[in-house]
């Protein structure tokens, strides 16, 4: 059976768990610049990240989990522009 969270078979080149955790803002920007370069080169990346705004800005697809369940999904831009997601998860 297919996963409801990841319905398509995808090979991820990288799996990143909280790549910005504990870093200074300058280092966060440097790390995400490198992630952006990898993303632009084409390989799929799976990122689990509390800094949702920064991650969604470069995401082709995003999922917002709440209490371990998929609450929202869409393109990064769709999720960033969703008012409910902004209010609940992005401080807006």
SEFIZA-3560 file (N, C-alpha, C; in Angstrom, 3 decimals):
REM SEFIZA-3560
<numar><xx>0.820</xx><yy>-1.199</yy><zz>0.000</zz><atom>N</atom></numar>
<numar><xx>0.000</xx><yy>0.000</yy><zz>0.000</zz><atom>CA</atom></numar>
<numar><xx>0.862</xx><yy>1.260</yy><zz>0.000</zz><atom>C</atom></numar>
<numar><xx>0.352</xx><yy>2.279</yy><zz>-0.673</zz><atom>N</atom></numar>
<numar><xx>1.062</xx><yy>3.552</yy><zz>-0.730</zz><atom>CA</atom></numar>
<numar><xx>0.861</xx><yy>4.337</yy><zz>0.546</zz><atom>C</atom></numar>
<numar><xx>1.875</xx><yy>5.070</yy><zz>0.919</zz><atom>N</atom></numar>
<numar><xx>1.787</xx><yy>5.967</yy><zz>2.057</zz><atom>CA</atom></numar>
<numar><xx>0.879</xx><yy>7.125</yy><zz>1.700</zz><atom>C</atom></numar>
<numar><xx>0.039</xx><yy>7.557</yy><zz>2.633</zz><atom>N</atom></numar>
<numar><xx>-0.790</xx><yy>8.722</yy><zz>2.366</zz><atom>CA</atom></numar>
<numar><xx>0.036</xx><yy>9.992</yy><zz>2.465</zz><atom>C</atom></numar>
<numar><xx>1.132</xx><yy>9.954</yy><zz>3.211</zz><atom>N</atom></numar>
<numar><xx>1.974</xx><yy>11.128</yy><zz>3.335</zz><atom>CA</atom></numar>
<numar><xx>2.869</xx><yy>11.288</yy><zz>2.108</zz><atom>C</atom></numar>
<numar><xx>3.409</xx><yy>10.203</yy><zz>1.600</zz><atom>N</atom></numar>
<numar><xx>4.247</xx><yy>10.236</yy><zz>0.417</zz><atom>CA</atom></numar>
<numar><xx>3.688</xx><yy>9.240</yy><zz>-0.594</zz><atom>C</atom></numar>
<numar><xx>2.675</xx><yy>9.656</yy><zz>-1.367</zz><atom>N</atom></numar>
<numar><xx>1.992</xx><yy>8.717</yy><zz>-2.245</zz><atom>CA</atom></numar>
<numar><xx>2.798</xx><yy>8.274</yy><zz>-3.461</zz><atom>C</atom></numar>
<numar><xx>3.894</xx><yy>8.931</yy><zz>-3.748</zz><atom>N</atom></numar>
<numar><xx>4.680</xx><yy>8.587</yy><zz>-4.918</zz><atom>CA</atom></numar>
<numar><xx>6.010</xx><yy>7.988</yy><zz>-4.484</zz><atom>C</atom></numar>
<numar><xx>6.494</xx><yy>7.075</yy><zz>-5.268</zz><atom>N</atom></numar>
<numar><xx>7.783</xx><yy>6.478</yy><zz>-4.969</zz><atom>CA</atom></numar>
<numar><xx>8.851</xx><yy>7.487</yy><zz>-5.352</zz><atom>C</atom></numar>
<numar><xx>9.616</xx><yy>7.917</yy><zz>-4.391</zz><atom>N</atom></numar>
<numar><xx>10.658</xx><yy>8.909</yy><zz>-4.621</zz><atom>CA</atom></numar>
<numar><xx>11.929</xx><yy>8.462</yy><zz>-3.927</zz><atom>C</atom></numar>
<numar><xx>13.029</xx><yy>8.596</yy><zz>-4.624</zz><atom>N</atom></numar>
<numar><xx>14.318</xx><yy>8.334</yy><zz>-4.002</zz><atom>CA</atom></numar>
<numar><xx>14.880</xx><yy>9.674</yy><zz>-3.561</zz><atom>C</atom></numar>
<numar><xx>15.166</xx><yy>9.801</yy><zz>-2.294</zz><atom>N</atom></numar>
<numar><xx>15.699</xx><yy>11.038</yy><zz>-1.757</zz><atom>CA</atom></numar>
<numar><xx>17.212</xx><yy>10.959</yy><zz>-1.741</zz><atom>C</atom></numar>
<numar><xx>17.846</xx><yy>11.992</yy><zz>-2.250</zz><atom>N</atom></numar>
<numar><xx>19.307</xx><yy>12.039</yy><zz>-2.184</zz><atom>CA</atom></numar>
<numar><xx>19.743</xx><yy>12.387</yy><zz>-0.775</zz><atom>C</atom></numar>
<numar><xx>18.942</xx><yy>13.217</yy><zz>-0.124</zz><atom>N</atom></numar>
<numar><xx>19.292</xx><yy>13.647</yy><zz>1.229</zz><atom>CA</atom></numar>
<numar><xx>18.073</xx><yy>13.631</yy><zz>2.128</zz><atom>C</atom></numar>
<numar><xx>18.297</xx><yy>13.271</yy><zz>3.355</zz><atom>N</atom></numar>
<numar><xx>17.291</xx><yy>13.383</yy><zz>4.403</zz><atom>CA</atom></numar>
<numar><xx>17.916</xx><yy>14.263</yy><zz>5.472</zz><atom>C</atom></numar>
<numar><xx>17.283</xx><yy>15.412</yy><zz>5.736</zz><atom>N</atom></numar>
<numar><xx>17.841</xx><yy>16.357</yy><zz>6.699</zz><atom>CA</atom></numar>
<numar><xx>16.858</xx><yy>16.547</yy><zz>7.840</zz><atom>C</atom></numar>
<numar><xx>17.349</xx><yy>16.332</yy><zz>9.035</zz><atom>N</atom></numar>
<numar><xx>16.533</xx><yy>16.500</yy><zz>10.233</zz><atom>CA</atom></numar>
<numar><xx>17.018</xx><yy>17.738</yy><zz>10.974</zz><atom>C</atom></numar>
<numar><xx>16.207</xx><yy>18.782</yy><zz>10.947</zz><atom>N</atom></numar>
<numar><xx>16.505</xx><yy>20.041</yy><zz>11.643</zz><atom>CA</atom></numar>
<numar><xx>17.886</xx><yy>20.594</yy><zz>11.295</zz><atom>C</atom></numar>
<numar><xx>18.150</xx><yy>20.860</yy><zz>10.005</zz><atom>N</atom></numar>
<numar><xx>19.486</xx><yy>21.350</yy><zz>9.651</zz><atom>CA</atom></numar>
<numar><xx>19.837</xx><yy>22.709</yy><zz>10.258</zz><atom>C</atom></numar>
<numar><xx>18.852</xx><yy>23.469</yy><zz>10.732</zz><atom>N</atom></numar>
<numar><xx>19.161</xx><yy>24.781</yy><zz>11.315</zz><atom>CA</atom></numar>
<numar><xx>19.173</xx><yy>24.778</yy><zz>12.844</zz><atom>C</atom></numar>
<numar><xx>18.918</xx><yy>23.642</yy><zz>13.450</zz><atom>N</atom></numar>
<numar><xx>18.812</xx><yy>23.580</yy><zz>14.915</zz><atom>CA</atom></numar>
<numar><xx>20.100</xx><yy>24.029</yy><zz>15.593</zz><atom>C</atom></numar>
<numar><xx>19.955</xx><yy>25.007</yy><zz>16.486</zz><atom>N</atom></numar>
<numar><xx>21.062</xx><yy>25.457</yy><zz>17.308</zz><atom>CA</atom></numar>
<numar><xx>22.070</xx><yy>26.351</yy><zz>16.608</zz><atom>C</atom></numar>
<numar><xx>21.809</xx><yy>26.755</yy><zz>15.376</zz><atom>N</atom></numar>
<numar><xx>22.761</xx><yy>27.564</yy><zz>14.629</zz><atom>CA</atom></numar>
<numar><xx>22.435</xx><yy>29.048</yy><zz>14.736</zz><atom>C</atom></numar>
<numar><xx>23.453</xx><yy>29.861</yy><zz>14.582</zz><atom>N</atom></numar>
<numar><xx>23.252</xx><yy>31.309</yy><zz>14.540</zz><atom>CA</atom></numar>
<numar><xx>22.518</xx><yy>31.661</yy><zz>13.244</zz><atom>C</atom></numar>
<numar><xx>21.834</xx><yy>32.799</yy><zz>13.206</zz><atom>N</atom></numar>
<numar><xx>21.133</xx><yy>33.203</yy><zz>11.970</zz><atom>CA</atom></numar>
<numar><xx>22.049</xx><yy>33.227</yy><zz>10.747</zz><atom>C</atom></numar>
<numar><xx>23.291</xx><yy>33.653</yy><zz>10.926</zz><atom>N</atom></numar>
<numar><xx>24.244</xx><yy>33.696</yy><zz>9.809</zz><atom>CA</atom></numar>
<numar><xx>24.505</xx><yy>32.281</yy><zz>9.277</zz><atom>C</atom></numar>
<numar><xx>24.679</xx><yy>31.323</yy><zz>10.189</zz><atom>N</atom></numar>
<numar><xx>24.923</xx><yy>29.938</yy><zz>9.778</zz><atom>CA</atom></numar>
<numar><xx>23.678</xx><yy>29.301</yy><zz>9.170</zz><atom>C</atom></numar>
<numar><xx>22.503</xx><yy>29.657</yy><zz>9.694</zz><atom>N</atom></numar>
<numar><xx>21.255</xx><yy>29.145</yy><zz>9.115</zz><atom>CA</atom></numar>
<numar><xx>21.172</xx><yy>29.566</yy><zz>7.652</zz><atom>C</atom></numar>
<numar><xx>21.455</xx><yy>30.839</yy><zz>7.381</zz><atom>N</atom></numar>
<numar><xx>21.416</xx><yy>31.319</yy><zz>5.997</zz><atom>CA</atom></numar>
<numar><xx>22.430</xx><yy>30.584</yy><zz>5.125</zz><atom>C</atom></numar>
<numar><xx>23.616</xx><yy>30.323</yy><zz>5.651</zz><atom>N</atom></numar>
<numar><xx>24.643</xx><yy>29.604</yy><zz>4.892</zz><atom>CA</atom></numar>
<numar><xx>24.202</xx><yy>28.173</yy><zz>4.597</zz><atom>C</atom></numar>
<numar><xx>23.643</xx><yy>27.506</yy><zz>5.592</zz><atom>N</atom></numar>
<numar><xx>23.168</xx><yy>26.122</yy><zz>5.406</zz><atom>CA</atom></numar>
<numar><xx>22.056</xx><yy>26.084</yy><zz>4.369</zz><atom>C</atom></numar>
<numar><xx>21.085</xx><yy>26.990</yy><zz>4.490</zz><atom>N</atom></numar>
<numar><xx>19.965</xx><yy>26.974</yy><zz>3.545</zz><atom>CA</atom></numar>
<numar><xx>20.390</xx><yy>27.383</yy><zz>2.140</zz><atom>C</atom></numar>
<numar><xx>21.433</xx><yy>28.169</yy><zz>2.005</zz><atom>N</atom></numar>
<numar><xx>21.963</xx><yy>28.481</yy><zz>0.679</zz><atom>CA</atom></numar>
<numar><xx>22.512</xx><yy>27.216</yy><zz>0.033</zz><atom>C</atom></numar>
<numar><xx>23.197</xx><yy>26.380</yy><zz>0.820</zz><atom>N</atom></numar>
<numar><xx>23.710</xx><yy>25.109</yy><zz>0.291</zz><atom>CA</atom></numar>
<numar><xx>22.560</xx><yy>24.156</yy><zz>-0.052</zz><atom>C</atom></numar>
<numar><xx>21.547</xx><yy>24.116</yy><zz>0.795</zz><atom>N</atom></numar>
<numar><xx>20.372</xx><yy>23.274</yy><zz>0.507</zz><atom>CA</atom></numar>
<numar><xx>19.703</xx><yy>23.752</yy><zz>-0.777</zz><atom>C</atom></numar>
<numar><xx>19.608</xx><yy>25.065</yy><zz>-0.948</zz><atom>N</atom></numar>
<numar><xx>19.004</xx><yy>25.638</yy><zz>-2.157</zz><atom>CA</atom></numar>
<numar><xx>19.790</xx><yy>25.203</yy><zz>-3.404</zz><atom>C</atom></numar>
<numar><xx>21.104</xx><yy>25.193</yy><zz>-3.324</zz><atom>N</atom></numar>
<numar><xx>21.934</xx><yy>24.779</yy><zz>-4.459</zz><atom>CA</atom></numar>
<numar><xx>21.710</xx><yy>23.303</yy><zz>-4.798</zz><atom>C</atom></numar>
<numar><xx>21.630</xx><yy>22.471</yy><zz>-3.776</zz><atom>N</atom></numar>
<numar><xx>21.346</xx><yy>21.048</yy><zz>-4.004</zz><atom>CA</atom></numar>
<numar><xx>19.972</xx><yy>20.897</yy><zz>-4.643</zz><atom>C</atom></numar>
<numar><xx>19.001</xx><yy>21.628</yy><zz>-4.133</zz><atom>N</atom></numar>
<numar><xx>17.634</xx><yy>21.576</yy><zz>-4.645</zz><atom>CA</atom></numar>
<numar><xx>17.586</xx><yy>21.985</yy><zz>-6.119</zz><atom>C</atom></numar>
<numar><xx>18.292</xx><yy>23.035</yy><zz>-6.468</zz><atom>N</atom></numar>
<numar><xx>18.306</xx><yy>23.510</yy><zz>-7.852</zz><atom>CA</atom></numar>
<numar><xx>18.988</xx><yy>22.527</yy><zz>-8.796</zz><atom>C</atom></numar>
<numar><xx>19.902</xx><yy>21.714</yy><zz>-8.266</zz><atom>N</atom></numar>
<numar><xx>20.603</xx><yy>20.726</yy><zz>-9.079</zz><atom>CA</atom></numar>
<numar><xx>19.708</xx><yy>19.536</yy><zz>-9.419</zz><atom>C</atom></numar>
<numar><xx>18.593</xx><yy>19.376</yy><zz>-8.711</zz><atom>N</atom></numar>
<numar><xx>17.635</xx><yy>18.360</yy><zz>-9.094</zz><atom>CA</atom></numar>
<numar><xx>17.336</xx><yy>17.231</yy><zz>-8.147</zz><atom>C</atom></numar>
<numar><xx>18.281</xx><yy>16.778</yy><zz>-7.324</zz><atom>N</atom></numar>
<numar><xx>17.939</xx><yy>15.621</yy><zz>-6.486</zz><atom>CA</atom></numar>
<numar><xx>16.902</xx><yy>15.975</yy><zz>-5.421</zz><atom>C</atom></numar>
<numar><xx>16.077</xx><yy>15.006</yy><zz>-5.104</zz><atom>N</atom></numar>
<numar><xx>15.042</xx><yy>15.212</yy><zz>-4.089</zz><atom>CA</atom></numar>
<numar><xx>15.662</xx><yy>15.277</yy><zz>-2.697</zz><atom>C</atom></numar>
<numar><xx>15.123</xx><yy>16.169</yy><zz>-1.888</zz><atom>N</atom></numar>
<numar><xx>15.583</xx><yy>16.340</yy><zz>-0.514</zz><atom>CA</atom></numar>
<numar><xx>14.363</xx><yy>16.270</yy><zz>0.388</zz><atom>C</atom></numar>
<numar><xx>14.460</xx><yy>15.529</yy><zz>1.442</zz><atom>N</atom></numar>
<numar><xx>13.419</xx><yy>15.487</yy><zz>2.463</zz><atom>CA</atom></numar>
<numar><xx>13.959</xx><yy>16.217</yy><zz>3.681</zz><atom>C</atom></numar>
<numar><xx>13.269</xx><yy>17.314</yy><zz>4.077</zz><atom>N</atom></numar>
<numar><xx>13.714</xx><yy>18.113</yy><zz>5.208</zz><atom>CA</atom></numar>
<numar><xx>12.629</xx><yy>18.129</yy><zz>6.273</zz><atom>C</atom></numar>
<numar><xx>13.010</xx><yy>17.814</yy><zz>7.492</zz><atom>N</atom></numar>
<numar><xx>12.155</xx><yy>17.988</yy><zz>8.665</zz><atom>CA</atom></numar>
<numar><xx>12.730</xx><yy>19.205</yy><zz>9.369</zz><atom>C</atom></numar>
<numar><xx>11.941</xx><yy>20.273</yy><zz>9.479</zz><atom>N</atom></numar>
<numar><xx>12.502</xx><yy>21.539</yy><zz>9.936</zz><atom>CA</atom></numar>
<numar><xx>11.465</xx><yy>22.381</yy><zz>10.669</zz><atom>C</atom></numar>
<numar><xx>11.872</xx><yy>22.938</yy><zz>11.823</zz><atom>N</atom></numar>
<numar><xx>10.996</xx><yy>23.838</yy><zz>12.566</zz><atom>CA</atom></numar>
<numar><xx>10.914</xx><yy>25.205</yy><zz>11.901</zz><atom>C</atom></numar>
<numar><xx>11.953</xx><yy>25.612</yy><zz>11.180</zz><atom>N</atom></numar>
<numar><xx>11.947</xx><yy>26.884</yy><zz>10.467</zz><atom>CA</atom></numar>
<numar><xx>11.168</xx><yy>26.685</yy><zz>9.170</zz><atom>C</atom></numar>
<numar><xx>9.851</xx><yy>26.582</yy><zz>9.322</zz><atom>N</atom></numar>
<numar><xx>8.988</xx><yy>26.232</yy><zz>8.195</zz><atom>CA</atom></numar>
<numar><xx>9.030</xx><yy>27.276</yy><zz>7.092</zz><atom>C</atom></numar>
<numar><xx>9.071</xx><yy>28.529</yy><zz>7.461</zz><atom>N</atom></numar>
<numar><xx>9.044</xx><yy>29.591</yy><zz>6.457</zz><atom>CA</atom></numar>
<numar><xx>10.218</xx><yy>29.455</yy><zz>5.486</zz><atom>C</atom></numar>
<numar><xx>11.397</xx><yy>29.298</yy><zz>6.019</zz><atom>N</atom></numar>
<numar><xx>12.589</xx><yy>29.171</yy><zz>5.187</zz><atom>CA</atom></numar>
<numar><xx>12.535</xx><yy>27.907</yy><zz>4.327</zz><atom>C</atom></numar>
<numar><xx>12.085</xx><yy>26.816</yy><zz>4.905</zz><atom>N</atom></numar>
<numar><xx>11.994</xx><yy>25.557</yy><zz>4.155</zz><atom>CA</atom></numar>
<numar><xx>10.953</xx><yy>25.629</yy><zz>3.051</zz><atom>C</atom></numar>
<numar><xx>9.789</xx><yy>26.183</yy><zz>3.364</zz><atom>N</atom></numar>
<numar><xx>8.716</xx><yy>26.241</yy><zz>2.376</zz><atom>CA</atom></numar>
<numar><xx>9.033</xx><yy>27.180</yy><zz>1.223</zz><atom>C</atom></numar>
<numar><xx>9.864</xx><yy>28.185</yy><zz>1.464</zz><atom>N</atom></numar>
<numar><xx>10.230</xx><yy>29.102</yy><zz>0.388</zz><atom>CA</atom></numar>
<numar><xx>10.915</xx><yy>28.387</yy><zz>-0.774</zz><atom>C</atom></numar>
<numar><xx>11.588</xx><yy>27.280</yy><zz>-0.496</zz><atom>N</atom></numar>
<numar><xx>12.293</xx><yy>26.557</yy><zz>-1.559</zz><atom>CA</atom></numar>
<numar><xx>11.644</xx><yy>25.213</yy><zz>-1.900</zz><atom>C</atom></numar>
<numar><xx>10.551</xx><yy>24.875</yy><zz>-1.237</zz><atom>N</atom></numar>
<numar><xx>9.953</xx><yy>23.551</yy><zz>-1.399</zz><atom>CA</atom></numar>
<numar><xx>9.061</xx><yy>23.441</yy><zz>-2.622</zz><atom>C</atom></numar>
<numar><xx>9.223</xx><yy>22.319</yy><zz>-3.311</zz><atom>N</atom></numar>
<numar><xx>8.299</xx><yy>21.994</yy><zz>-4.385</zz><atom>CA</atom></numar>
<numar><xx>7.005</xx><yy>21.441</yy><zz>-3.787</zz><atom>C</atom></numar>
<numar><xx>7.153</xx><yy>20.753</yy><zz>-2.666</zz><atom>N</atom></numar>
<numar><xx>6.007</xx><yy>20.137</yy><zz>-1.994</zz><atom>CA</atom></numar>
<numar><xx>6.262</xx><yy>20.212</yy><zz>-0.498</zz><atom>C</atom></numar>
<numar><xx>5.210</xx><yy>20.507</yy><zz>0.261</zz><atom>N</atom></numar>
<numar><xx>5.358</xx><yy>20.585</yy><zz>1.703</zz><atom>CA</atom></numar>
<numar><xx>4.217</xx><yy>19.900</yy><zz>2.421</zz><atom>C</atom></numar>
<numar><xx>4.492</xx><yy>19.476</yy><zz>3.624</zz><atom>N</atom></numar>
<numar><xx>3.506</xx><yy>18.829</yy><zz>4.479</zz><atom>CA</atom></numar>
<numar><xx>3.624</xx><yy>19.456</yy><zz>5.861</zz><atom>C</atom></numar>
<numar><xx>2.503</xx><yy>19.783</yy><zz>6.458</zz><atom>N</atom></numar>
<numar><xx>2.487</xx><yy>20.325</yy><zz>7.810</zz><atom>CA</atom></numar>
<numar><xx>1.869</xx><yy>19.267</yy><zz>8.701</zz><atom>C</atom></numar>
<numar><xx>2.663</xx><yy>18.800</yy><zz>9.670</zz><atom>N</atom></numar>
<numar><xx>2.189</xx><yy>17.768</yy><zz>10.583</zz><atom>CA</atom></numar>
<numar><xx>1.788</xx><yy>18.400</yy><zz>11.903</zz><atom>C</atom></numar>
<numar><xx>0.721</xx><yy>17.901</yy><zz>12.480</zz><atom>N</atom></numar>
<numar><xx>0.276</xx><yy>18.327</yy><zz>13.808</zz><atom>CA</atom></numar>
<numar><xx>-0.100</xx><yy>17.074</yy><zz>14.575</zz><atom>C</atom></numar>
<numar><xx>0.477</xx><yy>16.918</yy><zz>15.734</zz><atom>N</atom></numar>
<numar><xx>0.244</xx><yy>15.732</yy><zz>16.567</zz><atom>CA</atom></numar>
<numar><xx>0.477</xx><yy>14.446</yy><zz>15.788</zz><atom>C</atom></numar>
<numar><xx>1.502</xx><yy>14.459</yy><zz>14.945</zz><atom>N</atom></numar>
<numar><xx>1.877</xx><yy>13.266</yy><zz>14.198</zz><atom>CA</atom></numar>
<numar><xx>1.022</xx><yy>12.952</yy><zz>12.989</zz><atom>C</atom></numar>
<numar><xx>0.095</xx><yy>13.835</yy><zz>12.640</zz><atom>N</atom></numar>
<numar><xx>-0.782</xx><yy>13.590</yy><zz>11.489</zz><atom>CA</atom></numar>
<numar><xx>-0.626</xx><yy>14.690</yy><zz>10.458</zz><atom>C</atom></numar>
<numar><xx>-0.791</xx><yy>14.306</yy><zz>9.196</zz><atom>N</atom></numar>
<numar><xx>-0.703</xx><yy>15.266</yy><zz>8.113</zz><atom>CA</atom></numar>
<numar><xx>-1.922</xx><yy>16.182</yy><zz>8.156</zz><atom>C</atom></numar>
<numar><xx>-1.680</xx><yy>17.456</yy><zz>8.452</zz><atom>N</atom></numar>
<numar><xx>-2.774</xx><yy>18.418</yy><zz>8.581</zz><atom>CA</atom></numar>
<numar><xx>-2.983</xx><yy>19.216</yy><zz>7.301</zz><atom>C</atom></numar>
<numar><xx>-1.881</xx><yy>19.577</yy><zz>6.622</zz><atom>N</atom></numar>
<numar><xx>-1.942</xx><yy>20.345</yy><zz>5.380</zz><atom>CA</atom></numar>
<numar><xx>-0.878</xx><yy>19.827</yy><zz>4.430</zz><atom>C</atom></numar>
<numar><xx>-1.137</xx><yy>19.979</yy><zz>3.135</zz><atom>N</atom></numar>
<numar><xx>-0.125</xx><yy>19.679</yy><zz>2.143</zz><atom>CA</atom></numar>
<numar><xx>-0.373</xx><yy>20.530</yy><zz>0.908</zz><atom>C</atom></numar>
<numar><xx>0.677</xx><yy>20.776</yy><zz>0.179</zz><atom>N</atom></numar>
<numar><xx>0.583</xx><yy>21.576</yy><zz>-1.034</zz><atom>CA</atom></numar>
<numar><xx>1.976</xx><yy>21.996</yy><zz>-1.464</zz><atom>C</atom></numar>
<numar><xx>2.036</xx><yy>22.881</yy><zz>-2.462</zz><atom>N</atom></numar>
<numar><xx>3.334</xx><yy>23.407</yy><zz>-2.842</zz><atom>CA</atom></numar>
<numar><xx>3.816</xx><yy>24.310</yy><zz>-1.714</zz><atom>C</atom></numar>
<numar><xx>5.097</xx><yy>24.562</yy><zz>-1.684</zz><atom>N</atom></numar>
<numar><xx>5.629</xx><yy>25.460</yy><zz>-0.666</zz><atom>CA</atom></numar>
<numar><xx>4.928</xx><yy>26.808</yy><zz>-0.703</zz><atom>C</atom></numar>
<numar><xx>4.723</xx><yy>27.347</yy><zz>-1.892</zz><atom>N</atom></numar>
<numar><xx>4.076</xx><yy>28.653</yy><zz>-2.056</zz><atom>CA</atom></numar>
<numar><xx>2.631</xx><yy>28.610</yy><zz>-1.552</zz><atom>C</atom></numar>
<numar><xx>1.891</xx><yy>27.540</yy><zz>-1.880</zz><atom>N</atom></numar>
<numar><xx>0.502</xx><yy>27.420</yy><zz>-1.403</zz><atom>CA</atom></numar>
<numar><xx>0.445</xx><yy>27.416</yy><zz>0.118</zz><atom>C</atom></numar>
<numar><xx>1.341</xx><yy>26.679</yy><zz>0.740</zz><atom>N</atom></numar>
<numar><xx>1.341</xx><yy>26.605</yy><zz>2.196</zz><atom>CA</atom></numar>
<numar><xx>1.738</xx><yy>27.939</yy><zz>2.828</zz><atom>C</atom></numar>
<numar><xx>2.713</xx><yy>28.619</yy><zz>2.238</zz><atom>N</atom></numar>
<numar><xx>3.114</xx><yy>29.932</yy><zz>2.754</zz><atom>CA</atom></numar>
<numar><xx>1.994</xx><yy>30.956</yy><zz>2.637</zz><atom>C</atom></numar>
<numar><xx>1.178</xx><yy>30.837</yy><zz>1.599</zz><atom>N</atom></numar>
<numar><xx>0.105</xx><yy>31.806</yy><zz>1.368</zz><atom>CA</atom></numar>
<numar><xx>-1.203</xx><yy>31.459</yy><zz>2.061</zz><atom>C</atom></numar>
<numar><xx>-1.279</xx><yy>30.299</yy><zz>2.698</zz><atom>N</atom></numar>
<numar><xx>-2.500</xx><yy>29.876</yy><zz>3.386</zz><atom>CA</atom></numar>
<numar><xx>-2.615</xx><yy>30.625</yy><zz>4.715</zz><atom>C</atom></numar>
<numar><xx>-3.689</xx><yy>31.384</yy><zz>4.880</zz><atom>N</atom></numar>
<numar><xx>-3.857</xx><yy>32.203</yy><zz>6.092</zz><atom>CA</atom></numar>
<numar><xx>-3.916</xx><yy>31.385</yy><zz>7.378</zz><atom>C</atom></numar>
<numar><xx>-4.582</xx><yy>30.243</yy><zz>7.319</zz><atom>N</atom></numar>
<numar><xx>-4.681</xx><yy>29.413</yy><zz>8.526</zz><atom>CA</atom></numar>
<numar><xx>-3.314</xx><yy>28.869</yy><zz>8.933</zz><atom>C</atom></numar>
<numar><xx>-2.550</xx><yy>28.420</yy><zz>7.955</zz><atom>N</atom></numar>
<numar><xx>-1.204</xx><yy>27.924</yy><zz>8.254</zz><atom>CA</atom></numar>
<numar><xx>-0.346</xx><yy>29.069</yy><zz>8.792</zz><atom>C</atom></numar>
<numar><xx>-0.465</xx><yy>30.227</yy><zz>8.179</zz><atom>N</atom></numar>
<numar><xx>0.283</xx><yy>31.387</yy><zz>8.656</zz><atom>CA</atom></numar>
<numar><xx>-0.043</xx><yy>31.724</yy><zz>10.096</zz><atom>C</atom></numar>
<numar><xx>-1.308</xx><yy>31.697</yy><zz>10.420</zz><atom>N</atom></numar>
<numar><xx>-1.756</xx><yy>32.028</yy><zz>11.780</zz><atom>CA</atom></numar>
<numar><xx>-1.316</xx><yy>30.974</yy><zz>12.775</zz><atom>C</atom></numar>
<numar><xx>-1.449</xx><yy>29.714</yy><zz>12.420</zz><atom>N</atom></numar>
<numar><xx>-1.159</xx><yy>28.629</yy><zz>13.349</zz><atom>CA</atom></numar>
<numar><xx>0.321</xx><yy>28.296</yy><zz>13.493</zz><atom>C</atom></numar>
<numar><xx>1.066</xx><yy>28.385</yy><zz>12.392</zz><atom>N</atom></numar>
<numar><xx>2.422</xx><yy>27.837</yy><zz>12.395</zz><atom>CA</atom></numar>
<numar><xx>3.531</xx><yy>28.817</yy><zz>11.999</zz><atom>C</atom></numar>
<numar><xx>3.180</xx><yy>29.927</yy><zz>11.382</zz><atom>N</atom></numar>
<numar><xx>4.214</xx><yy>30.809</yy><zz>10.858</zz><atom>CA</atom></numar>
<numar><xx>4.236</xx><yy>32.177</yy><zz>11.513</zz><atom>C</atom></numar>
<numar><xx>3.538</xx><yy>32.301</yy><zz>12.612</zz><atom>N</atom></numar>
<numar><xx>3.564</xx><yy>33.546</yy><zz>13.358</zz><atom>CA</atom></numar>
<numar><xx>2.866</xx><yy>34.700</yy><zz>12.679</zz><atom>C</atom></numar>
<numar><xx>1.909</xx><yy>34.398</yy><zz>11.826</zz><atom>N</atom></numar>
<numar><xx>1.256</xx><yy>35.511</yy><zz>11.126</zz><atom>CA</atom></numar>
<numar><xx>-0.191</xx><yy>35.373</yy><zz>11.156</zz><atom>C</atom></numar>
//
